[in-house]
């Protein structure tokens, strides 16, 4: 029966997604946290340990001397790549891009073999079309953040556990536990893979000893997290930095906090943009097919929901990027439930097809928006830094956009991230400074210059009246995207 959704449509959307993949990932502008996490790799290369001068002064945690809390496996993976190819924004982005390509290959291989389909089957075309039109996947595929790397490693753990459940062989079981531990080592959110697997084995398969062994193996792998801590510091030092971390310190915890967090977890999935047009049809499809879906693939259904529930119990923000933790499994649920509906009554076939088309068409619009935004935000930081350096020299301590670490400023340790006075104050539950407050709270430090680009002119609400010489500073350069203030000592 002819329905609104044909393979040809999916092939067109897949090609569009591939085109966006090349456009977005060859636009090498600095992205979220490239400076902050990238600097950790820089110091690991230079000093053999991680620390941060960009935000080292924030919170008085000793981060400028040694940073014990960071995305360990991500940073060491970045260290390996930059050790070979040199430290730069491009090589840092290469880390995410390689894991994105690895994921695409593994995802293809898994679906092709699991469902015994050819490359042009709907079971392959649908999840890949949606994936490549997903903002967060495209945005983080070429950035130095842990999401894509963790998604890839976590999905490998899922695949091996699936294989163990079907074959009862020891090797897939061990590999699943190892990769779950590596996912945890990549980002602490990865604990959901360990939790979902052990709970599934213990309560749903009643393999009590296996569940314990799985937890021990994955925990042993995660134990590598503390290796450098024991070399450069100790556990109390780690606890101090972890408990007072700027991104956690504003979170009040009560005995009922996990429950309230879980109750509000819907905000993550139904709040904005792409995720709204994906999760609404996904939810409807699952409701309509749940019994058959659970009978057809109980492991996929139970494991995914366990992981989502566990994450909802402890996640401290509702940011959508963390959906990537379970996104491969959600895409499989989306595809399987859609396939079930396509074998049902005529209205269900058309209903499901129309919702998929709405999702795909809307996703193209969101991808256009993302692409334009990336192009608009892109900046040649090398040229920008060279210009700053030509004005103030290279032997000065400056407060600036952290992305200047990717330019030609020779003494990188002289750059302090101005973001700690705006964004980091917000995540700590404090209001960001306006311009007057910024000056008041930095004038007695040993900064010699403040460099404001358009991003931070807006963040600190800089007005023309602020750019007059005062007893604290003088403006030595003023153009649209570069204001340089020199402190009077």
N, C-alpha and C positions, 0 to 999 in steps of 0.2 A: 504493500500500500504506500502510495506517495504521501509523504508528510512534509511540513514546512522545512524540515532539516535534511539536507542532502550531504553526502560526503564532499561534493564539490564545494559547498559553502565552507565546510571545515578546512578543506585544503587551502582555500583563499585566506581564511583567517590565520592559518598556520604560517603561510608565506608572509602575511603582514606582520605577524609576531617576530619572525626571523629578521625581517627588515628592521624593525624597531630594535632588536637585539644588537645589530651591527651599528645602528645610528647612535644609540645611547651608550654603548660600551666602547665606542671609539671617540667619544667626547670626554676627554680626560680632564674634567674639572674636579677640583677637590670636593669631596662629599662629606656627609655626616661622620664626624669623629676621625676622619683621615689624619688630621693633625695630631689629635690627642693620642690615639692608639699608635699611629705611625711613629711618633716621637719615642715611644717605648722601644720600638725596634731599633731606632737610631742609637739609643744609649746602650742597648744590649750589644749592638755591634761594636760600639766604641769603648764601653767600660766593662762589658761582661755582665752587667746587671741592669735591671730596669729601674728607672727613676724618671721624674718629670720636672723639668723647669717651667714648662708651659703653665702648669697649674700647681707647681710645687708649693707655693706660698699659701694656697687656699686650705683652710682648716687646720693649719699647724700640725699636720700628720706626719711630717718627715718624708713626704713623697719626693722632695727634691734630693734626698739622700738615698733612699731605697723604697721602691713601691712593691709591696707584697701582694696586693690585690689587683689582678689584671687577668685578661683572657689568655691563659697560659699557652694552650696549644695553638691558638691563632697567632700570638706574638712570636712563638718559636718557629711556626711555619713561615711567617713573614721574614724572620731572621734567616732561615735557610735560603729563601729565594733571593733576598737582598745581598746575602753573603756571596752568592754566585753572580748576580746581575747588577749589583750596586744599589745603594739606597736612593730611592726616588719615588715620586707619586706613581709613576707608571709601573714600577716593579711591585709596589705595594698592592696596586689594583690587580696586578697579574695573579696574586694569590686568590682573590675572590673569583676571578674569571676562570682560572683553572678548575676550581671546585664547582663552579656553575656548569662548565663543560662536562666535568666528570659526572655530575648529577644527571645531566641530560642523557648521557650514555647509559648510566646504570638504570635510570627510570625506563628508558626505551627497552633495554635488555630484560628487565623484570616483567614489564607488561607483555612483551612479545612472547616470553616463555611461560608466564603464569597463565595467560588466557589463550595461548596458542593461536595468535592472529598474525596477519601480514601487516606490513608497514602502513598500508592505506585503509586499514579497518577503522571504524568509528572508535573502537576501544583505545586505539592509539592516537588518532587524530584529535579527539575531543580533549583529553587531558593536556596534550601538548599545546593545542591552540589556546586554551585557557591559561596555562602556565606562562607562555611567552607573551601574553597580554596582561600579565599581572604586574602592577606598579612596583611592589616591593621586591619581587624577584629581579626585575630589570634594573632597579635602582641599586640593589645591593650586590648584584652579580659582578659589578666592577667598582667595589669600594672596599676599604679595609675595615670591615666589621665582621662579626662572627656568624651572622645569620645564615648565609648560604653554606658556609663551611660546616656549621652545626647541623643544618638540615640534611646535607649530604651524608655526613657520618651517622646521624641518627637514623636515616632511612636505610643505610647499609645494615645497621644493627637490627632494624625491623625485618629486613629481608632474610637475614640469617636466622632470626627467631622463627619466622614463618617456615623456613626450610626445616629447622629442627622439629617443629610441631608436626610437620608432615612426614618426616623420615625417622625421627628419634635418634639421629646420629649425634655423636658428641662434638664433632668439629664445628658444625654450624652453631651449636649452643655456646661453645667457648668463644667463637668469633663474635657472636651477638653481644655477649657480655663485655668483651674487650672494646668493641666499638661504642657501646653504651657509655663505658667509662671515658672513652676519648671524647665523646660528645659533651659529657659533663665537664671534662677538662678544657674544652673549647669555650664554654660559657656555662656558668652555674645553673642556668635554666635547663641544661641537659639532664639534670637529675630526673626529669619526667620520664626519660627513656628507661632508666633503671627502675623507677617506681612502677611504671606501667607493666614492664616485663615481669618483675618479681610478683606483683599482685596477680597478674594473669596466671602465672605458673602455680602460685600458691592456692588461690581461691577457685579458679576456673578449671585448671587442669589437675589440681590436687597433687602436684608434684612438689611436696614440701621441701625435700632435700635439695632438689634442683633449684628451687627458688632461693634458698639460702646460699647455695654455691654461686648462683648467678650474681647475687648481691655482693658476695665476697670478691669475686673476680673483677667486677666492674669497679668496686670500691678500691681495690688494689691498684687498678690503672689510674683512677682519679687521685690516688695517694701521691702521684708524681707532682701534683699541684704544690705540695709542700717542700719539694726537694730544694729549690733555691731559697725558700724561707729559712730552712734550717742551716743553710750555708751563710746567709747574709744577716739573719736576724733570729727570731724565735717565735713561738706560737702566740705569746702575749702581745708581741708587736703586731702580728697579723690580725689578732682579734681587735686591737685598738684601731687599726686602719680600716678594717671591715665594718665595725660597728659605727664608726664616725664618718664613713664615706659620704660625700655630699649628696649622692643620689639615693641614699638610704636614710640619712639622718632625720629627714622630715617625717618619716613614716611612724606613726604611733601604733603600737601593737597591743592588742588585748586578747583575752582568751577566745573571744568570739570573732576575732578578725578574719580567720580563714573562711568562716561561714559568710560573713558580709562580703568578702572579696569574691567568693564564688557566686553569690546572688547577683552581684553586679557585673559578672563576667560577660553577659550578653552585650555590654557596651563595646567590647572589643570587636565583636563580629558583625554588629548591626549599626555601626555608627557613621560610616562615611564611605564615599567613593566606590572603588572597585569591590571592596569586601561586602558592601550592601547588596550589589547586584549578583554577587556570587553566593553568599550565604543564605539569602532568601530562597532562591530556587533549590539550593542544596537541602535546606531544612524541609521544604515542601516535598522534595523527592524522597527524602529519608522517611518522612512521616507516612507517605503513601506506600512505601515498599519495605518498611522496617522488618516485618516478620520474614519475608522472603530473603531480604538482604542478610539478615542475621543467620538464616539457615544456609544460605549460599556461601557466606564468608564470615563465620563467627569471629575468627581471630582479628580480622581487619576492623570490624565493628567495635568489639569489646576493647581492644588495645587502644584504638583511637580515642574512644570516649574516656577511658581510664586516664590517658595522657592529658586530655583537655581538662578533666575534672581536677587532677592533681595540680596542674599548672594554675588553674583558677583559684586554688586554695592558698597559694603563696605569692602569686605575681603581684608586684607592688605598683605597677602601672597598667593602664589599659591600652597601651600602644599596639597598633595593628601589626607591626613588623614581627612580633613574636608568634603570630599565626603560622609563620613559616616553619616553626617547630614541627607541626603536624600536617603541613600543607600537602606533601605527597600522598598521605593517607586520605586526606579530605578530597583530593582530586580523584583518587580511586573510588571512594564512596560516591562521589558525584557521577562518575562514569558508570559504575555498576548499577546504581539506582536508575539512572537515565535509560540504560539498556533494558532493565526490567520493564520500565514504563513503555518503552517502544514495542513491547510484545503484548501490551494490554489493549483495552478498548480504544477505539478511534480517538475519542476525546482526550484520553490520557497521552496518546502519542503526540497529538497536536499541542496539547497543553505543555508537555515537557519540552517539545521542540521550540515552541515560541519563547519559553523562558530561557533556554540556552542561547537562542539568537539575541534576545535582549541583553543577556550577560556579555556576549561576544561583541556586539555592536557598541554597547556602553564602554566596554574595556578599551576598544580602539580609541574612543574619545578621551578616556583617562590617560592612555599612552601618549596621545598627541599633546595633552596638557603637560605631562611629565617631560616630554622631549623639549618642548618650548621652554619650560621652566629651567631645565638643565642648560640649555643654550644661553638663556638670559643670565643665569648665575655664573656661567663659565668665565674664568678670568685667567689671563696669562700671569701666573704668580711669579714666574722667573723675571719677566719684564717689569712687573710691579715692584718686586724686591730690588731689582737693579736700580730703579728710579729712586726708591727710598734710600738706598745705600749711597747714591750719588749726592743726595741732599744732606744726609746726617753722618755718613761714614759707616764704618763697620765695627768700631770698638765701643759701642754704646749699649746700655741696657734699655730696651724699649718695650713698651706695653702696646700690643698690636693684635690684629687678627692672627690666630695661631697658624694659619696657612702660609705665613711667611717662612716657616721652616722648610718649605719646598722650593725656596728661591735661592738667590745668590748672596744672601746675608752671610758673611763669612763666619762670624762667631755665633753659631746657632744657640749656644747656651745663654745668650744675652736676650733672647726673645721670651717674653711672658705673655700668656694668652689673656687678652682683655675679656674674654668670654666668662672668666670666673667672677666678674663683677656684674654680669647680666644673667646669662642662662644658669650658671651654677648656683647663683643666689636663688633663682626661682625654684630649682629642683630641691633646694634645701628649705623651701617654704618661706623664703624671704622675698620681698619685692626688689626688683632690679633697680640699680641706681639711675637717677637722671644725671645730666651732665655735671651739675654743681656738686652732687654727692660723689660722683666719680672723682672729681678733682680733690674734694675735701678728704676722701679716704685713700688717696694715693700720693698726695703731695709730700708726705713725710717719709715715703719709702725712697729707695735709691734709684727709681726710674729716671732716666734722663730725657726720654721722649715718649709721647703718645702718638700713635699713628691710627687715625680713624678712616676706615673706608665707608662706603655707603651703608653696609650692613650695620655697622656700629654707630654711625651717625643717627640712624633711625632708632637703634636700640636704646641710646642714651638721650634721644630727643634733643639733638644739638641744634640750636638756633643761631641765626646770624649774630645776635647780640652776645652770644657766648664767645664768639671768635674775636674778641677784643683783648688787647694786652692787659693783663692784671698783675698783681703783685706775686702771683704764684706761677704764671706761665706766660709765654708769648707764642703767637702763631708764626711759624717760620715758613709754612707752605700751605696754600689753600687752593684746591681745585675740586672739581665735582666729586671724584672718588678718592681723594687723598688729602686729608688735613693732618698736618704734623705740628704738634705742640711741643715746645721745649720748656721744661721746668726751670725755674730760677732757683738756684741753690744759694 
